[in-house]
Amino acid sequence: MLEAFQALLLHQREIQKQAAEAGDEGTASLLSDYIKQQEKQVWMYAAYQG
Protein backbone atom coordinates (compact mmCIF):
# COMPACT_ATOMS: atom_id res chain seq x y z
CA MET A 1 0.00 0.00 0.00
CA LEU A 2 2.84 2.36 0.82
CA GLU A 3 4.36 1.81 -2.62
CA ALA A 4 1.02 2.68 -4.26
CA PHE A 5 0.84 5.98 -2.37
CA GLN A 6 4.40 6.79 -3.37
CA ALA A 7 3.63 6.02 -7.03
CA LEU A 8 0.59 8.29 -6.90
CA LEU A 9 2.70 11.08 -5.44
CA LEU A 10 5.10 10.83 -8.37
CA HIS A 11 2.23 11.23 -10.84
CA GLN A 12 0.70 14.08 -8.86
CA ARG A 13 4.01 15.95 -8.79
CA GLU A 14 4.26 15.60 -12.57
CA ILE A 15 0.72 16.92 -13.02
CA GLN A 16 1.50 19.82 -10.69
CA LYS A 17 4.62 20.63 -12.71
CA GLN A 18 2.63 20.59 -15.95
CA ALA A 19 -0.05 22.84 -14.45
CA ALA A 20 2.59 25.33 -13.30
CA GLU A 21 4.27 25.31 -16.71
CA ALA A 22 0.89 25.95 -18.35
CA GLY A 23 0.33 28.94 -16.07
CA ASP A 24 -2.56 27.29 -14.23
CA GLU A 25 -1.63 28.55 -10.77
CA GLY A 26 -4.94 27.55 -9.22
CA THR A 27 -4.53 23.90 -10.11
CA ALA A 28 -0.83 23.93 -9.20
CA SER A 29 -1.62 25.42 -5.79
CA LEU A 30 -4.45 22.97 -5.16
CA LEU A 31 -2.22 20.05 -6.05
CA SER A 32 0.57 21.42 -3.88
CA ASP A 33 -1.71 21.43 -0.84
CA TYR A 34 -3.03 17.97 -1.67
CA ILE A 35 0.48 16.57 -2.16
CA LYS A 36 1.59 17.96 1.21
CA GLN A 37 -1.28 16.14 2.92
CA GLN A 38 -0.53 12.89 1.11
CA GLU A 39 3.18 13.12 1.94
CA LYS A 40 2.21 13.44 5.59
CA GLN A 41 -0.04 10.38 5.32
CA VAL A 42 2.73 8.38 3.64
CA TRP A 43 5.16 9.41 6.37
CA MET A 44 2.72 8.44 9.14
CA TYR A 45 1.94 5.11 7.49
CA ALA A 46 5.64 4.33 7.06
CA ALA A 47 6.29 5.24 10.70
CA TYR A 48 3.40 3.03 11.80
CA GLN A 49 4.82 0.08 9.85
CA GLY A 50 8.15 0.61 11.54
C-alpha positions as MATLAB code, in Angstrom:
seq = 'MLEAFQALLLHQREIQKQAAEAGDEGTASLLSDYIKQQEKQVWMYAAYQG';
ca = [
       0.000    0.000    0.000;
       2.842    2.361    0.822;
       4.357    1.809   -2.622;
       1.021    2.677   -4.256;
       0.836    5.984   -2.369;
       4.399    6.793   -3.375;
       3.630    6.019   -7.033;
       0.586    8.291   -6.896;
       2.696   11.083   -5.442;
       5.100   10.833   -8.373;
       2.234   11.227  -10.836;
       0.702   14.081   -8.862;
       4.005   15.955   -8.793;
       4.264   15.604  -12.573;
       0.724   16.921  -13.024;
       1.497   19.819  -10.685;
       4.623   20.626  -12.714;
       2.634   20.589  -15.953;
      -0.046   22.835  -14.453;
       2.589   25.330  -13.301;
       4.274   25.310  -16.711;
       0.891   25.946  -18.349;
       0.327   28.937  -16.072;
      -2.562   27.286  -14.227;
      -1.629   28.554  -10.774;
      -4.944   27.549   -9.217;
      -4.526   23.895  -10.108;
      -0.831   23.927   -9.205;
      -1.620   25.415   -5.788;
      -4.451   22.974   -5.160;
      -2.217   20.049   -6.052;
       0.573   21.415   -3.876;
      -1.707   21.433   -0.842;
      -3.027   17.969   -1.673;
       0.484   16.568   -2.160;
       1.587   17.962    1.212;
      -1.281   16.139    2.918;
      -0.528   12.895    1.111;
       3.177   13.117    1.938;
       2.213   13.445    5.590;
      -0.037   10.382    5.325;
       2.734    8.383    3.645;
       5.163    9.405    6.366;
       2.724    8.442    9.137;
       1.935    5.111    7.487;
       5.644    4.333    7.061;
       6.287    5.241   10.703;
       3.400    3.027   11.797;
       4.821    0.079    9.851;
       8.146    0.609   11.538;
];
